[in-house]
Amino acid sequence: MKEFEWFTTVVDNEDYEILKRGFHRAIKKYPKEEVLRGLVEHEFWERYAGLSEKQSERINKILTKAIFRGKWTNKDYIVRAIMAVGVTKRQAEMIAITELANLANRAREIAYKDYTKVRKFVWITKKDDRICEKCKEMERRTQGGVTIEELKALIKEIGGDTAREYVLHPQCRCTFKRNYVKGRIRIRWWE
């Protein structure tokens, strides 16, 4: 579980399995050049605030290579590579955390859709003293469970212009998990 925790919250063992399966499924499901498009459902990442188009493209290539080389869990490798583009360590960490957290949450969606019948989710905040008001609001508004489509709409509504598809704001490590009801989740691992 530790390999994911620098950029996303891993709630429990079940969430860890969902996360792993989502990444593996996305890599199997899409051709190599399409994997990230498949994960984020748009033309890679947008231009990063304050950076040129060329710098943004280089960062996207770094993140792409990190995923394909299996180094996306190596924080030091990714941060150093992004810093080489001409950004500070703080900026590099913020970009890496934000984009990889967004990818992790997209991987969760893929696994839930492809391997389970779960259709309702709740927002889970990272349990530390730095939880922002946006994430607290999201957790409150999803208490009874929402669909993926409702979750995405709430992220945009609450997060505003700084929201990604699955994160409310830069450096957000919060996530979503199935809404617990009676019974245990059934995951089809055989595919």
C-alpha positions in Angstrom: 0.0 0.0 0.0 2.9 2.3 0.7 3.8 2.8 -2.9 0.5 4.8 -3.5 0.3 6.7 -0.3 2.6 9.6 -1.3 0.0 10.8 -3.8 -3.3 9.3 -2.8 -5.2 7.9 0.3 -5.4 4.1 0.4 -8.3 3.5 2.6 -7.9 -0.3 3.3 -6.9 -3.6 1.7 -10.0 -3.6 -0.4 -9.3 -0.2 -1.8 -5.7 -1.2 -2.4 -6.8 -4.1 -4.5 -9.3 -1.9 -6.4 -6.5 0.6 -7.1 -4.0 -2.0 -8.3 -6.6 -3.7 -10.5 -7.7 -0.3 -12.0 -4.1 0.5 -13.1 -3.5 -2.9 -14.5 -6.9 -2.9 -16.3 -6.2 0.5 -17.9 -2.8 -0.6 -19.1 -4.4 -3.8 -20.6 -7.5 -2.1 -22.0 -5.8 0.6 -24.0 -2.9 0.6 -26.5 0.3 2.0 -25.0 -0.1 5.4 -26.6 -3.7 5.6 -25.4 -3.3 4.5 -21.8 -3.2 8.0 -20.3 -6.0 9.2 -22.5 -7.9 6.2 -21.3 -7.1 7.0 -17.7 -7.9 10.7 -17.8 -10.5 10.7 -20.6 -9.0 13.7 -22.4 -6.0 14.7 -24.4 -3.4 14.1 -21.6 -3.1 16.9 -19.1 -3.8 20.6 -19.7 -1.2 23.2 -19.6 0.1 23.8 -16.1 -0.4 27.2 -14.5 2.5 29.5 -15.0 4.3 27.2 -17.3 4.8 27.3 -21.0 3.2 24.9 -23.4 6.6 23.3 -24.0 7.3 22.8 -20.3 3.8 21.3 -19.9 4.4 18.9 -22.7 7.7 17.8 -21.2 6.1 17.2 -17.9 3.4 15.1 -19.5 6.1 13.0 -21.2 7.9 12.6 -17.9 4.7 11.4 -16.2 3.9 9.1 -19.2 7.3 7.5 -19.1 7.2 7.1 -15.3 3.9 5.1 -15.7 5.2 2.9 -18.5 8.6 2.3 -16.8 6.9 1.3 -13.5 8.4 4.3 -11.7 5.1 6.2 -11.1 5.3 5.1 -7.4 8.8 6.6 -7.0 8.3 10.1 -5.8 12.0 11.1 -5.9 12.4 10.0 -9.5 9.3 11.8 -10.7 10.0 15.0 -8.7 13.6 15.2 -9.9 12.6 14.7 -13.5 9.9 17.4 -13.4 12.3 19.8 -11.7 14.6 19.4 -14.7 12.0 21.1 -16.8 12.7 24.3 -14.8 10.3 24.3 -11.9 10.9 24.4 -8.2 10.7 21.3 -6.0 7.5 22.5 -4.5 5.9 23.0 -8.0 7.2 19.6 -9.1 5.7 17.8 -6.0 2.4 19.6 -6.5 2.1 18.6 -10.2 3.1 15.0 -9.4 0.7 14.6 -6.5 -2.2 16.2 -8.3 -1.9 14.4 -11.5 -1.1 11.0 -10.0 -4.0 11.3 -7.5 -6.3 12.1 -10.4 -5.0 9.0 -12.3 -5.4 6.8 -9.2 -9.0 7.9 -8.8 -9.7 7.2 -12.5 -8.1 3.8 -12.0 -10.5 3.2 -9.1 -13.4 4.1 -11.4 -12.2 1.6 -14.0 -11.9 -1.2 -11.5 -15.2 -0.6 -9.9 -17.0 -0.5 -13.3 -15.1 -3.5 -14.8 -14.9 -5.8 -11.8 -17.7 -5.0 -9.4 -21.4 -4.1 -9.3 -20.8 -1.2 -6.9 -22.6 1.9 -8.1 -22.7 4.2 -5.1 -19.7 5.9 -3.6 -18.6 8.2 -0.7 -15.8 10.7 -0.6 -13.0 9.8 1.9 -10.8 12.6 3.2 -7.2 12.0 4.0 -7.1 11.8 7.8 -4.7 14.5 8.9 -5.0 18.0 10.3 -4.7 19.7 6.9 -8.0 18.7 5.4 -9.5 21.6 3.5 -13.0 22.9 3.6 -13.7 21.7 0.1 -12.9 18.1 0.9 -14.9 18.3 4.1 -17.9 19.6 2.1 -17.5 16.8 -0.4 -17.4 14.2 2.3 -20.5 15.6 3.9 -22.4 15.8 0.6 -21.6 12.2 -0.4 -22.5 10.6 3.0 -25.5 8.7 1.6 -23.6 7.5 -1.5 -23.6 9.0 -5.0 -23.0 7.6 -8.5 -19.8 8.2 -10.3 -21.5 10.8 -12.5 -22.9 12.6 -9.4 -19.4 12.4 -7.8 -17.8 14.1 -10.8 -20.4 16.8 -10.9 -19.9 17.5 -7.2 -16.1 17.7 -7.7 -16.5 20.3 -10.4 -19.1 22.2 -8.4 -17.2 22.3 -5.1 -13.7 22.4 -6.6 -14.4 25.0 -9.2 -11.6 26.0 -11.7 -8.8 24.2 -9.8 -10.6 20.8 -9.8 -9.4 17.9 -12.0 -11.7 15.1 -13.1 -11.2 13.3 -9.7 -9.5 15.7 -7.4 -11.0 18.9 -5.8 -7.8 21.0 -5.8 -4.0 20.8 -6.4 -2.3 18.4 -4.0 -5.6 16.8 -3.1 -5.0 13.2 -1.9 -8.6 12.5 -1.0 -10.5 9.7 -2.8 -13.7 7.9 -3.1 -14.7 4.4 -2.0 -17.8 2.3 -2.3 -20.7 3.2 -0.1 -20.9 0.5 2.5 -24.1 -1.5 2.7 -24.7 -5.0 4.0 -22.5 -7.6 2.5 -19.0 -7.9 1.1 -17.8 -6.6 -2.2 -17.5 -9.2 -5.0 -14.6 -8.5 -7.3 -14.2 -10.5 -10.5 -10.4 -11.0 -10.7 -10.4 -13.6 -13.4 -10.4 -11.1 -16.4 
